[in-house]
Amino acid sequence: MTVVNETLMDRDYKAAMLPFFGEGEIGSWVNGAMMPGRGDAFALTDPATGKAFFELNDAGAEVVDAAMKAAAAGQRVWWGLTAAERGRILWRIGQQVRDHLEPLALLETVSAGKPIRDTGVEVLKVAEMFEYYAGWADKLHGDVIPVPTSHLNYTRPEPYGVITQITPWNAPVFTAGWQLAPALCAGNAAVLKPSEMTPLTSLALGVLSKKAGLPDGVITILTGLGMTTGIAATTHDVTRKVVFVGSPETGAAIAAQAAANIVPCVLELGGKSANIVFEDADLKRAVLGAQAAIFSGAGQSCVAGSRLLVQRSVIDRFLDMLVDGANRIPVGDPLDAATQIGPINNAAQYQTIRDLIASGRKEGAEILAGGERPADGKCADGYFLRPTVVGNVRNDMAIAREEIFGPVVCVIPFEDEAEAIAIANDSKFGLAGAVWTNRVDRAHRVAATVRAGTFWINSYKTINVMSPFGGFGHSGYGRSSGKEGLMEYMQPKSIWTETAANPPVGFGYAPE
């Protein structure tokens, strides 16, 4: 293992990688071992410094082909085990994740820039994902259907085979576990291509799965670029279903690629979620909720409450508290336990956020807090941005319509319930939303009327593997997590058995 930028060894990248990869070469995780890429080299960059710290080679079509063949063979072995055996192995993967909580959290922080206070929580959630689906493994069964004939008709749920999964850079280890666990529970093999910017913790899950006794080939992790390795995987004739988490533009392209092979998709895409605050709400709690909704994770969350709708009668008071809170949130080194907001993950996203803030200014919006790099000098390098509150926003502005994917909240006033719902639904997205109110009738009325796949009442951003997750409109289709997410990875087979001693002849002539 060679760390590219030795001058940054004070961050100890090598020590973060050693527990999972040792001193050996790092490539794609194929058939239970590392396979070096055959394509061009690409660098991994530390978001906190903006400098490269490691180099990998693009896997390319040749590695993808070998991976797909290994996955198909591994899937046959996996499906040949009893459901109880599969469940026990999934549980052991969860235990391996728990046993490696601290090194996994550290690796996620140094490679993806997420604060260490958050990555530990996310690693624990990955363990929960495997444990939850371990419990499902031996409880998947079909039905006996009382058909109006002499047949015994029953169904059995069966896996698709090999699932290709594409995951993003904003929560690498979380989204890897989110997709891998249900796919394996249903009896599939999973070929996962994480973002080329953040592949290390996904690779670590592959290594840990082998330690847990998972047969080789059942989990594959491809390290490579989307336009080469990603396309080779999604269009490979072994792929039986594609799951994508990322932007709507890329999701549409991947869905088209899959459709050319008559392969179904699950798309978990972007959001521009409305967080609605009524005048009768507990405003102090709502302010705290609004900060968590948009500023945690530096706003790099598909469910971020990026449109904050506040009733006009209380907006001035609310904004005073929100701006004061935004100015107090610690921004800095993600390895510091006191840091609540770390850097934006990459240079391209950082520039996108800055451009959208500038476009808001041009359209008449007012920057009430943040909008710039912290001025304390500690964040002079890397992709840091202070939590940003934007006022005087109309819902037709670009800043209110496009997904910013950063710590930027647009505050939009409304007069009454009807206008709040109209503004919330005036979006191409439909991933999440929330309402803050002390009126029970209003809370449930708004929750039922806002078009979103997940909706919170007097809270924000709580999700759990037990509950289905997904969106409407440009936020995608299909569901991840929960029983509904598990069903995305299975297809029913209908089996008919004739039980009559002398079944009637419906066609043709019986031999004499």
QUIWOUR-V892150 format. One record per residue. N is the residue number from 1. RES is the residue in three letters. SS is DSSP state (@ for helix, = for strand, . for the rest). PSI is psi in degrees with one decimal (999 if undefined). BURIAL is I if it has 9 or more other C-alpha atoms within 8 Angstrom, else O. Layout:
N_RES_SS_PSI_BURIAL + N_RES_SS_PSI_BURIAL
//
This chain:
1_MET_._126.9_O + 2_THR_._118.9_O + 3_VAL_._128.7_I + 4_VAL_._-50.5_O + 5_ASN_._89.7_I + 6_GLU_@_-21.3_O + 7_THR_@_-14.0_O + 8_LEU_@_17.4_O + 9_MET_@_-9.5_I + 10_ASP_@_-20.9_O + 11_ARG_@_-10.2_O + 12_ASP_._54.8_O + 13_TYR_@_-41.2_I + 14_LYS_@_-43.6_I + 15_ALA_@_-33.1_O + 16_ALA_@_-29.9_I + 17_MET_@_-27.1_I + 18_LEU_@_-40.1_I + 19_PRO_@_-21.8_O + 20_PHE_@_-34.0_O + 21_PHE_@_-6.8_I + 22_GLY_._-146.2_O + 23_GLU_._1.5_O + 24_GLY_._175.2_O + 25_GLU_._143.8_O + 26_ILE_._130.9_I + 27_GLY_._-133.8_I + 28_SER_=_149.6_I + 29_TRP_=_103.8_I + 30_VAL_=_124.9_I + 31_ASN_._38.9_I + 32_GLY_._17.4_I + 33_ALA_=_163.3_O + 34_MET_=_135.4_I + 35_MET_=_117.9_I + 36_PRO_._148.2_I + 37_GLY_._157.5_I + 38_ARG_._-3.1_I + 39_GLY_._-161.9_O + 40_ASP_._152.8_O + 41_ALA_=_146.8_O + 42_PHE_=_152.4_O + 43_ALA_=_148.1_I + 44_LEU_=_133.5_I + 45_THR_=_135.6_I + 46_ASP_=_115.8_I + 47_PRO_._-23.4_I + 48_ALA_._-19.0_I + 49_THR_._-19.8_O + 50_GLY_._14.6_I + 51_LYS_=_147.2_I + 52_ALA_=_142.0_I + 53_PHE_=_-10.7_I + 54_PHE_=_158.6_I + 55_GLU_=_137.7_I + 56_LEU_=_166.9_I + 57_ASN_=_137.6_I + 58_ASP_._132.0_I + 59_ALA_._-55.6_I + 60_GLY_@_170.7_I + 61_ALA_@_-34.8_I + 62_GLU_@_-45.0_O + 63_VAL_@_-41.3_I + 64_VAL_@_-43.2_I + 65_ASP_@_-44.2_I + 66_ALA_@_-39.0_I + 67_ALA_@_-42.0_I + 68_MET_@_-39.7_I + 69_LYS_@_-41.3_I + 70_ALA_@_-38.5_I + 71_ALA_@_-40.9_I + 72_ALA_@_-41.7_I + 73_ALA_@_-41.8_I + 74_GLY_@_-37.8_I + 75_GLN_@_-36.9_I + 76_ARG_@_-39.3_O + 77_VAL_@_-45.8_I + 78_TRP_@_-47.0_I + 79_TRP_@_-21.5_I + 80_GLY_@_-16.2_O + 81_LEU_._160.4_O + 82_THR_._157.4_O + 83_ALA_@_-37.3_O + 84_ALA_@_-39.3_O + 85_GLU_@_-42.3_O + 86_ARG_@_-40.9_I + 87_GLY_@_-41.2_I + 88_ARG_@_-38.6_I + 89_ILE_@_-41.9_I + 90_LEU_@_-40.2_I + 91_TRP_@_-39.9_I + 92_ARG_@_-33.0_I + 93_ILE_@_-45.3_I + 94_GLY_@_-39.4_I + 95_GLN_@_-38.8_I + 96_GLN_@_-41.0_I + 97_VAL_@_-44.2_I + 98_ARG_@_-42.1_I + 99_ASP_@_-23.3_O + 100_HIS_._28.8_O + 101_LEU_@_-52.7_I + 102_GLU_@_-47.0_O + 103_PRO_@_-33.6_I + 104_LEU_@_-43.2_I + 105_ALA_@_-41.6_I + 106_LEU_@_-44.4_I + 107_LEU_@_-38.8_I + 108_GLU_@_-39.4_I + 109_THR_@_-48.2_I + 110_VAL_@_-24.7_I + 111_SER_@_-26.5_I + 112_ALA_@_-10.8_I + 113_GLY_._11.1_I + 114_LYS_._140.1_I + 115_PRO_._140.6_I + 116_ILE_@_-27.6_I + 117_ARG_@_-23.6_I + 118_ASP_@_-37.3_I + 119_THR_@_-32.7_I + 120_GLY_@_-40.6_I + 121_VAL_@_-42.1_O + 122_GLU_@_-36.5_I + 123_VAL_@_-41.3_I + 124_LEU_@_-36.8_I + 125_LYS_@_-33.0_I + 126_VAL_@_-42.7_I + 127_ALA_@_-43.2_I + 128_GLU_@_-37.2_I + 129_MET_@_-48.4_I + 130_PHE_@_-36.0_I + 131_GLU_@_-40.2_I + 132_TYR_@_-49.0_I + 133_TYR_@_-21.8_I + 134_ALA_@_-38.4_I + 135_GLY_@_-25.2_I + 136_TRP_@_-22.6_I + 137_ALA_@_-40.5_I + 138_ASP_@_22.1_O + 139_LYS_@_16.0_O + 140_LEU_._114.7_O + 141_HIS_._164.1_O + 142_GLY_._-161.8_I + 143_ASP_._155.5_O + 144_VAL_=_125.9_O + 145_ILE_=_125.3_O + 146_PRO_._71.4_O + 147_VAL_._151.7_O + 148_PRO_._43.7_O + 149_THR_._-174.2_O + 150_SER_._10.9_I + 151_HIS_=_149.8_I + 152_LEU_=_116.2_I + 153_ASN_=_123.4_I + 154_TYR_=_159.8_I + 155_THR_=_153.8_I + 156_ARG_=_131.3_I + 157_PRO_=_134.1_I + 158_GLU_=_151.1_I + 159_PRO_=_160.0_I + 160_TYR_._-38.1_I + 161_GLY_._-101.8_I + 162_VAL_=_122.7_I + 163_ILE_=_128.7_I + 164_THR_=_127.5_I + 165_GLN_=_134.0_I + 166_ILE_=_122.8_I + 167_THR_._156.9_I + 168_PRO_._-178.5_I + 169_TRP_._-9.4_I + 170_ASN_._-28.6_O + 171_ALA_._69.9_O + 172_PRO_@_-51.9_I + 173_VAL_@_-36.3_I + 174_PHE_@_-50.0_I + 175_THR_@_-27.4_I + 176_ALA_@_-50.1_I + 177_GLY_@_-37.9_I + 178_TRP_@_-35.3_I + 179_GLN_@_-40.8_I + 180_LEU_@_-45.5_I + 181_ALA_@_-50.6_I + 182_PRO_@_-34.2_I + 183_ALA_@_-44.2_I + 184_LEU_@_-39.1_I + 185_CYS_@_-38.8_I + 186_ALA_._-2.8_I + 187_GLY_._8.0_I + 188_ASN_._164.8_I + 189_ALA_=_146.8_I + 190_ALA_=_127.2_I + 191_VAL_=_107.2_I + 192_LEU_=_127.3_I + 193_LYS_=_103.6_I + 194_PRO_._166.8_I + 195_SER_._139.8_I + 196_GLU_._-14.8_I + 197_MET_._-22.8_I + 198_THR_._60.2_I + 199_PRO_._-10.3_I + 200_LEU_@_-43.8_I + 201_THR_@_-27.6_I + 202_SER_@_-41.9_I + 203_LEU_@_-39.9_I + 204_ALA_@_-37.3_I + 205_LEU_@_-36.7_I + 206_GLY_@_-44.8_I + 207_VAL_@_-44.8_I + 208_LEU_@_-33.0_I + 209_SER_@_-36.0_I + 210_LYS_@_-40.5_I + 211_LYS_@_-29.9_I + 212_ALA_._-5.1_I + 213_GLY_._12.8_O + 214_LEU_._132.7_I + 215_PRO_._145.4_I + 216_ASP_._141.9_I + 217_GLY_._-16.6_I + 218_VAL_._-35.5_I + 219_ILE_=_125.2_I + 220_THR_=_136.1_I + 221_ILE_=_116.4_I + 222_LEU_=_126.1_I + 223_THR_._116.6_I + 224_GLY_._-179.1_I + 225_LEU_._153.0_I + 226_GLY_@_-41.3_I + 227_MET_@_-11.1_O + 228_THR_@_-74.6_I + 229_THR_@_-43.0_I + 230_GLY_@_-49.2_I + 231_ILE_@_-39.6_I + 232_ALA_@_-34.9_I + 233_ALA_@_-47.4_I + 234_THR_@_-26.1_I + 235_THR_._0.3_I + 236_HIS_._143.1_I + 237_ASP_._-8.7_O + 238_VAL_._-24.7_O + 239_THR_=_127.9_I + 240_ARG_=_-15.6_I + 241_LYS_=_149.1_I + 242_VAL_=_133.5_I + 243_VAL_=_126.2_I + 244_PHE_=_135.0_I + 245_VAL_=_119.6_I + 246_GLY_._-148.9_I + 247_SER_._153.3_O + 248_PRO_@_-37.1_I + 249_GLU_@_-46.9_O + 250_THR_@_-37.2_O + 251_GLY_@_-41.0_I + 252_ALA_@_-41.1_O + 253_ALA_@_-41.8_O + 254_ILE_@_-38.9_I + 255_ALA_@_-38.0_I + 256_ALA_@_-40.7_O + 257_GLN_@_-44.8_I + 258_ALA_@_-40.5_I + 259_ALA_@_-32.0_I + 260_ALA_@_-26.2_O + 261_ASN_._11.6_O + 262_ILE_._48.4_O + 263_VAL_._128.5_I + 264_PRO_=_165.2_I + 265_CYS_=_155.4_I + 266_VAL_=_126.9_I + 267_LEU_=_120.4_I + 268_GLU_=_102.0_I + 269_LEU_._-150.3_I + 270_GLY_._-176.2_I + 271_GLY_._161.7_I + 272_LYS_._63.6_I + 273_SER_._142.4_I + 274_ALA_=_123.8_I + 275_ASN_=_107.2_I + 276_ILE_=_125.3_I + 277_VAL_=_117.8_I + 278_PHE_._160.6_I + 279_GLU_._-24.1_I + 280_ASP_._1.9_O + 281_ALA_._161.7_I + 282_ASP_._98.9_I + 283_LEU_@_-33.8_I + 284_LYS_@_-42.8_O + 285_ARG_@_-38.7_O + 286_ALA_@_-36.5_I + 287_VAL_@_-45.6_I + 288_LEU_@_-42.0_O + 289_GLY_@_-38.0_I + 290_ALA_@_-37.6_I + 291_GLN_@_-46.4_I + 292_ALA_@_-36.1_I + 293_ALA_@_-32.8_I + 294_ILE_@_-31.0_I + 295_PHE_@_-26.1_I + 296_SER_@_143.1_I + 297_GLY_@_19.2_I + 298_ALA_@_30.7_I + 299_GLY_@_5.9_I + 300_GLN_._65.0_I + 301_SER_._135.9_O + 302_CYS_._-25.5_I + 303_VAL_._7.4_I + 304_ALA_._137.7_I + 305_GLY_._71.3_I + 306_SER_._-19.9_I + 307_ARG_=_111.7_I + 308_LEU_=_106.5_I + 309_LEU_=_118.8_I + 310_VAL_=_133.2_I + 311_GLN_=_135.1_I + 312_ARG_@_-31.9_I + 313_SER_@_-20.1_O + 314_VAL_@_8.9_I + 315_ILE_@_-37.8_I + 316_ASP_@_-46.3_O + 317_ARG_@_-41.7_O + 318_PHE_@_-44.1_I + 319_LEU_@_-37.7_O + 320_ASP_@_-45.8_O + 321_MET_@_-39.9_I + 322_LEU_@_-45.1_I + 323_VAL_@_-42.5_I + 324_ASP_@_-43.8_O + 325_GLY_@_-43.3_I + 326_ALA_@_-37.3_I + 327_ASN_@_-14.2_I + 328_ARG_@_-15.9_O + 329_ILE_._127.6_I + 330_PRO_._125.3_O + 331_VAL_=_133.0_I + 332_GLY_._-153.9_I + 333_ASP_._123.2_I + 334_PRO_._-16.3_I + 335_LEU_._-11.2_I + 336_ASP_._122.8_I + 337_ALA_._-20.7_O + 338_ALA_._-14.4_O + 339_THR_._129.7_I + 340_GLN_._-27.5_I + 341_ILE_=_120.7_I + 342_GLY_._-161.1_I + 343_PRO_._163.0_I + 344_ILE_._148.2_I + 345_ASN_._-35.1_I + 346_ASN_._164.4_I + 347_ALA_@_-40.3_I + 348_ALA_@_-43.8_O + 349_GLN_@_-38.5_I + 350_TYR_@_-44.3_I + 351_GLN_@_-38.3_O + 352_THR_@_-44.3_I + 353_ILE_@_-46.5_I + 354_ARG_@_-38.7_I + 355_ASP_@_-40.5_O + 356_LEU_@_-36.0_I + 357_ILE_@_-43.4_I + 358_ALA_@_-39.3_O + 359_SER_@_-34.4_I + 360_GLY_@_-43.0_I + 361_ARG_@_-44.1_I + 362_LYS_@_-31.7_O + 363_GLU_._1.1_O + 364_GLY_._0.9_O + 365_ALA_._158.8_I + 366_GLU_=_127.8_I + 367_ILE_=_110.8_I + 368_LEU_=_-22.3_I + 369_ALA_=_147.8_I + 370_GLY_._-142.4_I + 371_GLY_._-7.3_I + 372_GLU_._171.3_O + 373_ARG_._146.1_I + 374_PRO_._142.5_I + 375_ALA_._5.1_O + 376_ASP_._-4.2_O + 377_GLY_._-12.5_O + 378_LYS_._-16.2_O + 379_CYS_._38.3_I + 380_ALA_._-28.4_O + 381_ASP_._172.6_O + 382_GLY_._-170.2_I + 383_TYR_._61.8_I + 384_PHE_._145.6_I + 385_LEU_._132.6_I + 386_ARG_._149.3_I + 387_PRO_._130.5_I + 388_THR_=_127.8_I + 389_VAL_=_124.8_I + 390_VAL_=_119.8_I + 391_GLY_=_178.7_I + 392_ASN_._43.0_I + 393_VAL_._136.7_I + 394_ARG_._152.3_O + 395_ASN_._-10.9_I + 396_ASP_._-0.5_O + 397_MET_._150.5_I + 398_ALA_@_-37.1_I + 399_ILE_@_-22.1_I + 400_ALA_@_-9.2_I + 401_ARG_@_-30.1_I + 402_GLU_._145.0_O + 403_GLU_._121.1_I + 404_ILE_._-39.3_I + 405_PHE_._50.5_I + 406_GLY_._178.1_I + 407_PRO_._61.9_I + 408_VAL_=_119.6_I + 409_VAL_=_133.8_I + 410_CYS_=_120.4_I + 411_VAL_=_121.9_I + 412_ILE_=_124.9_I + 413_PRO_=_154.7_I + 414_PHE_=_158.9_I + 415_GLU_._-47.4_I + 416_ASP_._179.7_O + 417_GLU_@_-42.6_O + 418_ALA_@_-41.9_O + 419_GLU_@_-37.4_I + 420_ALA_@_-45.0_I + 421_ILE_@_-40.5_I + 422_ALA_@_-43.5_O + 423_ILE_@_-44.2_I + 424_ALA_@_-40.5_I + 425_ASN_@_-6.1_I + 426_ASP_._69.4_O + 427_SER_._148.0_I + 428_LYS_._-16.8_O + 429_PHE_=_163.3_I + 430_GLY_=_55.1_I + 431_LEU_._-49.6_I + 432_ALA_=_176.6_I + 433_GLY_=_173.1_I + 434_ALA_=_160.4_I + 435_VAL_=_139.9_I + 436_TRP_=_114.9_I + 437_THR_._154.0_I + 438_ASN_._2.3_O + 439_ARG_._116.8_O + 440_VAL_@_-42.8_O + 441_ASP_@_-43.9_O + 442_ARG_@_-42.1_O + 443_ALA_@_-49.0_I + 444_HIS_@_-29.3_O + 445_ARG_@_-45.0_O + 446_VAL_@_-42.7_I + 447_ALA_@_-36.3_I + 448_ALA_@_-23.6_O + 449_THR_@_-30.6_O + 450_VAL_._132.8_I + 451_ARG_._98.2_O + 452_ALA_._149.2_I + 453_GLY_._-26.8_I + 454_THR_=_135.8_I + 455_PHE_=_135.7_I + 456_TRP_=_148.2_I + 457_ILE_=_119.0_I + 458_ASN_._35.6_I + 459_SER_._178.3_I + 460_TYR_._142.8_I + 461_LYS_._10.2_I + 462_THR_._123.1_O + 463_ILE_._159.1_O + 464_ASN_._149.2_O + 465_VAL_._-21.0_I + 466_MET_._-19.1_O + 467_SER_._140.1_I + 468_PRO_._147.6_I + 469_PHE_=_134.1_I + 470_GLY_._-179.3_I + 471_GLY_._177.3_I + 472_PHE_=_161.4_I + 473_GLY_=_-136.1_I + 474_HIS_._0.1_I + 475_SER_._-2.0_I + 476_GLY_=_-171.5_I + 477_TYR_=_161.8_I + 478_GLY_._170.9_I + 479_ARG_._143.7_I + 480_SER_=_151.4_I + 481_SER_._165.9_I + 482_GLY_@_-175.8_I + 483_LYS_@_-37.9_I + 484_GLU_@_-39.5_I + 485_GLY_@_-38.2_I + 486_LEU_@_-39.5_I + 487_MET_@_-21.8_O + 488_GLU_._-20.1_I + 489_TYR_._9.7_I + 490_MET_=_154.9_I + 491_GLN_=_138.0_I + 492_PRO_=_139.7_I + 493_LYS_=_131.8_O + 494_SER_=_127.0_O + 495_ILE_=_131.3_O + 496_TRP_=_129.3_O + 497_THR_=_123.5_O + 498_GLU_=_129.5_O + 499_THR_._-7.8_O + 500_ALA_._142.6_O + 501_ALA_._-38.8_O + 502_ASN_._81.3_O + 503_PRO_._144.6_O + 504_PRO_._147.1_O + 505_VAL_._117.9_O + 506_GLY_._-11.8_O + 507_PHE_._145.5_O + 508_GLY_._-172.2_O + 509_TYR_._134.9_O + 510_ALA_._138.5_O + 511_PRO_._147.4_O + 512_GLU_._999_O
//
